Amino acid sequence: MRRPDLIRFARDAAAGNPLRTFLLVLAMAIGVGAVVVLTALGDGARRYVLDEFSSIGSNLVIVLPGRSQTGGFNPANAITSTPRDLTIDDAQALLRASAVHRAAPLAVGTSEISHAGRLREVTVAGTTAEFIEVRRLSLAQGRFLSPGDWRRAAPEAVIGAKIRDEMFGQQPALGQLVRVGDRRVRIVGVLAASGQGLGMNTDELVLVPVALAQAMFNSNTLFRILVEATSREAIEPASAQVGEIIRLRHEGEQDVTIITQDAVLATFDRVLGTLTLAVAGIAAISLAVAGILVMNVMLVSVTQRTSEVGLLKALGASDATIRNAFLCEAAILSVAGALLGFLVGHAGAALIRLFYPAFPAYPPDWAVLAALATALATGTLFGVLPARRAARLDAVLALSRR
């Protein structure tokens, strides 16, 4: 039997029993669609987290007070290794490092903002003019904090977009005097809406000079220091230089934790990449189930078509021809199910993106190709046993069965 005739025979056999064909195609489509949708969710989560963290700035090195590590107890360290707080002087000293481009100190606390009878609790962040460049923020109105002496507590503030809407409504916010805690400050700028970053929602943030924030909170310590390296290649040298400067300033104690943006991104990428593989593996189980269904239904098909197989053998069809006919039918059904699952999976991912535009639910190419290949391989593999059983039938006995 020629190859076109073989394919036509398998197609007609599949079309001859529409219910059986529908069940096989549906089972395979569900398996492929599940792989596509779940990998789109997993890879979308990875991209979303990486994009969100990348949006907080570029070439970023974060310095936090306190050493984040575990070790044995040393009695000598009980007296000599008391962690020191980060200060404005520490932040300014970091600017001497050759790999450091900018540094922005950050002092954070909660307070209340009030204006014209309206009162709201807010997060107050004390920083400097460099903060907007380090964090890659943008302004919707006005200007940012004045550059100059970091110890000058100028009575000015920049507010987030949500604070502006809630406190002023349709009225202009620029130039207005508001009370933040026990201090009166003038609003000089409004941040463009940007949402969450570094654990703070900038839309609900009030930014004031770092010296003013420390005076408000009666503290001379910093929450963290944000450092921008001169380039991506300089992130690791900047981290090393920052650590050395802090160690020298803190009497030889390495009592800070330094986090680099690349290290955090690599960790998230590795964890979420593994998660994507895991959900893809779970979804692929449904392909194995679909393969078993293919085998079971094809075995029933062999039983139902015994007389047909006997007739083919009586007409001179070889065992190989019979086997190839059933394998071709299983392959056609698997391909049809895989293509339908491919379309259903992409439609599901498109719906996720439609309802959650910020979530990049795009299935990775490797997952789509793997799902299609696995579906074809599974359907064909599980079709081997029924095909071999059909090929082994005796022509006379097959024809005698009704």
N, C-alpha and C positions, 0 to 999 in steps of 0.2 A: 504494500500500500504506500502510495506516494505521500510525502509530507503534507501537501495541501489537503489531500483526501483524509489524512489522519486527523488534521486539525478540524476539518469540516465534520467528520464523524463524531469527534469529541464534543464539538459545539452543539450538534443536533441532539446528542445524548443528554447533554446538560439542559437543553431547552425542553426536552421531552418530559421532564419532571420538574415543573417550576417551583413547587413548594420545597423540594429537597435542595434545589439550586439556591433558592432564596435564603434558606437557613444557613447553608455553607458560606455564602457570600456575606451574610449579616454577621456571622461569628467572626470571620476574618476581618471584616470592616471594623467591628467593635475593638478587636485587639490592636489593629494599626491605629485607629483613631485615639484609643487610650494612650498609646505610646506618644503620639504627636502632641496631644493636649497636655499630658503630664510633663513631658520634657519642655514644652513651651512655658509651663508654669515654673518649673525648676530653673530653667535658664533665664526666664524673665525675672525671677527673684534675684538671681545672681547679678544680672545687668542693672536692675533697679538699685540694689544696695551699692554696687560699685559706682554707679552714676551719682547717687546721692552723696556718697563720701567724697567723690572727686569734686563735687560742686562746692565743697567748703573751702577750696583753695588749691593751689598747685605747689608742688615742691615743699610740702608742709612738714615741719617737725614740731611736735607738741611736747612741752616740758611740764610735768606735773610734780608737785611736792610729794615727798615720801618715796621710798624704794619699794617697788612691787616685786618682791622675790621671797623665796622661802629658804631658810637655812637653819643650821643647828644653833643652839644657844651658846654664846661666848660670854662669860662673866665680864670680860674686859669691855665688851661693847655695851653693856648695860649702862655705863657711865659716859663713854666717849662717842657713841654713835647716835645720839639723839637727833632726829631729823630737824633740819632748819627750815623755816618758811622761806618761800620765794619772795623777793622784794623787787621794787622798781630798780634799785641799783643792780640787782642780778640781771634783769632784763636789759638794761643799758649796757652792761658789760658784754653781753652776747654779741653786740654789734661790732665788737673788735675782731670777731672770727672772720677769716677771709672767705669762708664758704657761706656766710650768712648775708642775705640781701636786706631783709627787714626783720624786725621783731616787734610784736605787739603784746604788752602786758594785759592781763585780764583779771579784774576783781569783780566778783559776782555776788549779788545778794537780792533779797526781795524787799519791796517797799510799796508805798502807795503813791499814785499820781492823782492829783485833783485839779479841777479847773471848772469854774462857773457852776459849782454845785455838783459836779460829777466826780465820782471817786472810783478808783479801780486799783486792784492789786496788780503789780507788775514785777517782772524781773529786771533789775538794774544791773547793767554791765559797765564797769569803769574801764576805759581803754584809752588809746591814743589815735592820732590821725592815721597811723599806719594800718590800723585794724581793717579798714575797708578794702585796702589793697591786698592784705594777706588773705582775707576771707573771700575775696573776689565778689564783694557785694556791690550793689548799684543803688543810686539815689533816685527817688521819684520826684523829689522837690528839694530845693535849697542846696545846702552844702554839708560836708561832714564836719567833725570836730576840728578845731583850729590846731595847726601844727605848732611846734615850739617846745617849751620846757614841759617835760612830763610831770613836774611837780606843781605846775600852776593849775589851781582848781578854778578854771573859768566857769561861770554859771551858765552853761549852755547844754543843750541836749539834742540828740537825734532820736526820733521815735519810729517804731515799726508801723507798717501800713494798717494793721488792725487797731492799734492804739489810736492812730489818727482818726479812723472812721468812728470809733466808739466815743472818743472824747470830744470830737469837733463836728462830726457829721458833715454837713455841706459847708461849714464855715472854714475859712483858711486857717491852717495850723501854724504856718511860718510866722515867726515874730511874736507868738503868743507867750505870755508868762504863765508857767504852771508851777505847782508845788510838788516836788518829789521828796517824800519823807518830810524832813524839816527844812529843806532848802528850796529856794525859789530859783528857777532856771528858765532861760528863754529857748524856745524851740528854733533851731537853725536848719534842720533838715528832716526829711521823711524818707525812710528806706523803701525801696521797691519791694513788693511782695516776693518772698522767696521760700518761706516755710521753715522746716526743721533743719538743723545742722549743728554738729558738735554738742548735741544734747540741749540746744536752746532753739526756741521758735523765734526767729528774728522779727516776725510780724507782730509779736507781743513783747518786744524788747525796748527798753529805754537805755540809750547809750549816753554816758556822761564821761568827762575827763577822769582818768584813773585816780588822780589825787582827790577829786571831789567825792568819788565813790568811797575811797578809803576813809575820808573824813565823815561821810554819812554813816558808815558802818563801824566807825571807831576802830579801824584796823589798818595796819601797814603791810599786810600780807597780800599775796596774789593767789588767785584761783588756779591759774596756769599761765604759761607764756607761749604764744604762738610765734614760731620762727619760720621764715621763708628762705629756703636755700637759693643760691644764685642760679641753679639749674637742676634738672632732674638727676644728672650725674653727680651733682654736689650734695645730694641728700645725705648719703652715708658719711662723707667727710664733715658736713655740717653737724650731724648728730654726734660724731666723735668730738669735734671741737667744742660743741655746747657742753657735753658731759665733762670735758676736761676743765673748762672755765668754771663751771659750777663747783666741781670738786675742789679746785684751788681756792675758790671764794668761801667754801664751807669747811675750811681747815682739813682738807684731805678726805672728807667724807663724801662718798657717792650716794647722796641721800635724795636723789630725784629719779623719776621714771621718765624716760625719753621714748616717745612713740613716733615712728616715721610713717608718713602717709603710705608709702610703698609697702611697708611691712603689713599694715592693716589691710590694704587692698589685696595683697597676696594671700593673707589668711582667709578673708571673706571669699576670694575667688576659689581657693582650694576647698573650703568647707561646702560652699554652695555648689561647686562643680561636682563634688562627691554626692551631694544630695540629689542632683539631677540624674546622675548615673543610677542611684538607688531607686528613684521613682521610675526610671526607664526600665530597670530590671523587674520591678513589681508589675508594671504594665505589660511587659513582655510575657509574663506568665499566661496572660489571656491568649496570647498567640499559640502557646503550647496547648492550651485547652481547645482552641479552634482547630489545631492540627489533629488532636484526638477525635474531634467531631468529624473532621474530614475522613479519617480512617474508618470510623464506625459507619458513617453514611455510605461510603464507597463499598464497604463490605456488604452492606444491605443491597446496594446497587448490583454487585456481582451476583448475589443470590437471585435477585429479581430478573436479571438479564442472562441467566444461564443458557436459555435456548438461543438467544442472540449470539452468545459466544460460540455455542456449538455450530450454528449456521456458518459463522465466519470461518471456523476451522474446517468445516466441510467444503467450503469454497476455496480452501487452500491457504488461509491466513496462518502465518507461523506464530509460535509462542511469543516471539519478540514483538510481532505486530500487535497482538492482543495486549501484551504488557504495556507497550508504548501508547496504545489507545487510551487505556485507563489512566496512565500517568499524565497524558496530555490533558485529559478531562480534569484531573485534580489540579494541574498547573493552571489551566484556564480559570477555574473557579477561584483559586488562590490569588491570581493576578487581578481578577475582577474585584474580589473583596479588598485586596490591598489598595487598589486605586480608589475605591469608594471610601475606605477608611482614611486615605490620604486627604480626600476632599472634605470629609466630615471633620477630621482633626484640624485642618486649616480653618474651616468655618468656625469651629469652637474657639480656636485661638483668636480669630478675628472678633468674635463676640466679646471675649474677655477684654481685648483692646478697646472695643467700642464702649463698654460700660466702665472701664478703668483706663482712661487714655494715658495716664502717667505710668502704667505698668507695661513694660515692653515684652509682651507675651508672644515672642516669635520662636517657633520650634527650630532648634539647631539643625543644620543640614545633615550632620552625621546621624542624628536620631531618626530623621525622616528616611534616609537611605538605609539605615540599619533595620528600621521597621519594615520597609518594603522588601528588603532582601530576606529578612527572617520569615516574613509571611510566605513568600514564594518557596523558600527552602523548607519551611515547616509543612506546608500543604503538599509539596512534592514528596518529602520524606515519608510522611504518614500515608501517602498514596501508594507507596511501594508494595506494602503487604497485600492490599486488595488487588493490585495489578498482577502480582505474582500468583495469587490464588486463582485469578481469572485465567492466566496463561496456562496453568497446570490442569485445567479441566479437560477431561476426555471428551472428544467431539461426539461420539456415539451416546455416551451417558448424558452429556449436556442436552443433546437433541431430544432424548427420550423423556426429559423432565418437562412438566407443564407448570 
